[in-house]
């Protein structure tokens, strides 16, 4: 049976070290949109291997050229390394889109967990620096609030994320207190939300940080950004990235926002 995706790894210069990108390229399509994918892991762990399932699914079903970004991890590489790595990946895909039969005018970003934070930061950086504005962003169980003031209360026992885990992750990623209000690291602190791209936010019922995404959704809506927000019942933080209804919604959202004009 002929492979439907050409999957390959590419090394590029990152912000503080070389990083790896994993390309998921549909074999039989041209003029495809582009999706950057940012894995989870609380800023301190996670790898491209965790991107294989969701990135392959998105690539096949949209179809789109998906690039998973192996960004630098804290504490060895704290903020802004990960967001700058993502921005360098965006610049790379823009430069090489034609070679990969892709359209650099239709680019979205998807991120889970800490990857949701980095994705939101990338959307702001792309807007501010003008390399290439994003057409859409999809954030799944994103960690957006280093202040940790919006953590969910009274969660059922199924929660798979502890407050101590969040605190440890943020300390590693943002070792300087002044960084914890930077809009590229703390999207909820931004006062310039109205020019961000259309956004899908998926949260999980049994998730300590579900308030991060839900608060961000409200603030984006207030700022005039088109937002699709869903809380998925019966799901934990880590399960959301493999939860079929959530992934179905991501695919449909991206199809709509990345459709050819």
N, C-alpha and C positions, 0 to 999 in steps of 0.2 A: 504494500500500500504506500503510495507516494505521500511524503511528509507535507503537511499543510503549512508548517512554519519552518523557516530557516532561523535557527537559534545560534548565536555566536557571541563571544565576549570580545570587548574592545577596551584597551587601556588608553586613558587620556590623562593629561596633567590636571590634577585637582588643585585645590586652594593651598594645601599644606603637604600633599604627597600625591603620587599617581593614584588614580582610582580606576575601578573597573566598571564598565557599562555592559549590560547584557541586552542584546538586540533580539527582539521577537518579530520577525518579518514574515507576513503572509506571502506565500509563494506565488499566488496567481492573481495578484491585484496590483493596480497602479494608482497613482494620484491619491494615496491614502492620507488620512489625518495622522497626527503624531500624538502619542500619549507617553509622558514621563511617569514612571512608577517609583514610589519611595516606600521601602519596606518599614516595618515597625521594629520594636526592640528597645524602646525607652531611651533612645539616643546612645546607649552604651553596648548594645548587642544587636543581633539580627544580621542577615546576610542576603546575598542575591538568591540563594537557594530558596528562601521563603517567598521570593517574588515569582517563582516559576509557575505556580498554579494560577494566581490571579492575572499575571501578565499574559500568560498564554491564552487564557479565556478571553480577555479583553481584545487581544490581537486577532484572534480567530473570529469573534462574534461581531465586531464592529463593521468590517475589519480595519485595523490600524497598525501602523508601525509603533511598537511599544518598546521603550528603552527603560530598563530598570537600572537605577543608579546605586552603585555600591559606595555610598558616601562615607566619609571618615567618621569614626566613632569616638565619643568621649569615654573616659576623661582625657585620653592622650591628645585628642583633637577636639577641644571644646568649641562652642559658638565663637565665630561664625563659620567654622570650617564646613559643616554639613550643608548649610544653606548656600554657601559660596560654591561648594561642589555641585549642588543642584543647578546653580546658575551657569556654571561652566558646562555642564551637560546640556543645558538648554542651548547655549551658544554652539556647542558641537553639533547637535541635531539640526539646528538651523543651517549651519554651514554645509552639512552632508546630506540634507534631505533629498536633493535631486538624485544623488547616486543610489539612494535606497527607494526610489520611486514614491516619495512622500511629498506632501504639501506643507511647506513651512508656514503657510498662512493659517493653518488649522492645528493648533497645539493645545493640549490640555495636560493637567497634572492630576495624579491620583496618589493619595497617601494614607497609610494606616498607622494609628498609634502615634509615635514620634514622627513617623513619615508624614502624618497629617499636619503636624506643626511645620515641618520643613516645606511641605507643599504650599501651605498658606504663606510662609515667608517668601517662597519663590514667586508666587503670584504678585506679591507686593514689590519685590525686587524687579521683576520683569516690567511692571508698570513704571517704576521709578527710573530705571536705567535705559529703557527704550530699546533693548536688544530685540525683543519680540514679545508683545503682549500675549497673554494666554487667552484662549477662547473659553475655557471652563476650568473649574477645579472640583474634584470630588474628594471629600475628607471622611474617612471611616474611623470611628472611635478616636478622634484626634485629641492629642494632649496640647491644649492651647493656653493654659493658665499656670505659669510658674508660681503665682501667688498661692495657688491651691485653695482659694477661697470659695470655689464653686463646686466642691466635691459633694457627691450625692450622699444624703443621709438615709439611714434606715434601710440599707440594701438587704435583700434576702441573702442567705448564706452562699449563694452560688457565685458571688463576685470573685473573679480570678486576679484582681489587681488590688494590692494593699496600699494604704496611705504611705507607709514607709518606702515602698517601691517607687512611688511617684517622687517623694522627697529626694531619695537617693539619685534618681535619674536627673532631676532638675539641678541638683548640686553639681553633678558631674558635667552636665552640658553647659551650665551657666554659673561658673565658679565665682564670678564677681556679681555682687548684689545689683549693681547698676545695669547689668545686662538683662535682668529679669523683667524690665519694663520696655525693653527695646521692641519696636513693633514687628521686627522680623523674627523675634523669638517668642514674643508674647502678643499674638495677634489681637487678643481682647483689649490690649492697651492702645491699639491704633485709633487715631481720630480721622483717618483718611480711608474709610471703607467704601465710599460710594463709587469709586472708580475701579473696584475689583471685578473680576469676571463672574458670570453666572456660576452658582455654587450648589453642589449637592452635599448634604451632610447626613451621614448615617450614624446613629447612636444605638447602643445596646441597653436593654432593660437592666441587666445585672452588671453595671459598669460604674465604677467609682467616678470616672471622669465624664460621664454622659452630660453633665451640666456644662462642660467646656464647649462642646459642639452645639448644644441647644441654645446657650447664651449667645454664641457667635452667630448662629442663624438668626436670632431675633435682632441683633445689632446690624447685621447685613441687610435684613429686610427693612429696618428703619432707615438705613442709608440709601435705599432704593435699588439694591442688588437683587436680581432674580434668584430665589433660593428654593430648593426642594429639600425638605427635612423630614426624616422618618426615624422613629424609635422602634427598633425591632424587638418584639417581645420574646422572652425566654432565652435570650442570647447573652453570653458573657463578652467581655472586652476582647479577648483573644480570638473568640470564635467568629467574630463579625466578618473577618476577611475571607472566611470560607463559607459564609452563610449564603446559600443560593439566592434567596429573595433579595438580599442586599446587593449581590453581584449582578443580578438581573437588572435591578434599578440603576446601577452604575452604568451598565452597558447601554440601556435605553437613553439615559440622560446624555451620555457622551455621543451616541448616534445623532441625537437631536441637535446638540450644540456644535458638533463638528461636521454637520452635513454640508455638502458642496453647495455653494451659492449659485 
